[in-house]
Amino acid sequence: MQMDQVKEQLSQVEQCIHNAAQTCQLSEDAPNQLRHYLSELEQESDHAKEVVEQAQDDGEIKQCVDKMAKIGDRAMQTFSQNNYVDDQVQMAVRQARKAISTLKQQLH
């Protein structure tokens, strides 16, 4: 995958994560654990963006995306832990996780 494509994909992932975090903030009943995971995702996507900008090796980029995927999985698990999560929040988080997964598949 070309670095320009990685940057474009990462930008889309970042937008999805930001949208999920914003939707979560607007929801009064979103679990704090979910808010925490989304905050972690935002931080990790910022880190991935820095790594890509520095055009470091693919391995480090893959590590960042793998870490985002794991955090995304944990965020999705909050839906099944007997917590009510607003449908819009769930949809936004699922969309972010799908974007991360797509990028991960393209990198590996």
N, C-alpha and C positions, 0 to 999 in steps of 0.2 A: 504494500500500500504506500503510495506517495505521501510525502510529508504534508503537501497541500491538502490532500484528501483527509488525512488524519486531523489536521487543524479544522477543516470544515465539519467533519463528523463530531469532533470534540465540542465545537461551538454549538451544534445542535443538542448534544447531550447536556451541555451546560445550561442551555435555555430551558430544556425539559426539567432539569433539577431545580433551577430557579423558580420555574412555574409551580412545581410541586411544593417547594418551600413556602412560596407566597400563599398558595391555596391553603396550606396547612396553618399558616399564621392567621389567616382570616377565619378559620374554623375554630369555634370556641371549645369544641369537644374533642379535638385531636389529642391523643395521648402525648405526654411529655417525651416519652421514649421515641416516638416517631419524629417529633420536632428535633430531638437530639441527632437522630440518624440523618435527617435531611441537612442539618447543619454540618455534620461530618462529610456528607456528600458534596456540599458546596465547597468546603475546604479542600477536599481531595481533587475536585475538578479544577480548582484554582491551581493546585500543585501540578496536576497533569498538564495544564496549559503552559505553566512555566517550563516544564520539562520539554514540551514540544517546541516552545519558542527557542530554547537553547539548543534545539536539534540534537539532543543527546541520543544515545542508542535506543533501538526498538525495545530492548529488554526492560529498560526503566519505564518506558511508556506503557508497556504491557502490564508491568507491576501495578502502576497507578490504576489502570482500567480494571485489573483483577480485584484490586482493593475496593474500587467503587462498586463492582458487581457484588462483592460480599456484603458491603454496607447496604446496598439496595435490597439484597435478600433478607437481611435483618429487618429492614424497614417494612418489607412485605409481610414478615412474620408477625408484626404487631397487629395485623388485621385478624389473625386467627387466635389471638390470645385473650379472647372474651372482651376485647375493647371495642366499643362502637366507634367506627371511623366513618365519617361522612363520605357518601358516594363520590363526590367531586374530588375529595382528597385522595381516595383510593385510586380513582382513575388517573389523576395527575402523577401519583407515585408509580403506578403500573407503567405509565407512558415513559417516565424517566428510566425505570428499570429496563424496559424494552430497548430504549435508545442505547443504554450502556451495554446491554447484551449484544446488540447489533454491532457496535463498535468492537467489542471484545472478539466476536466471531471474525470480523474482517482483519483484525490484527494477528490472530492466531492461525 
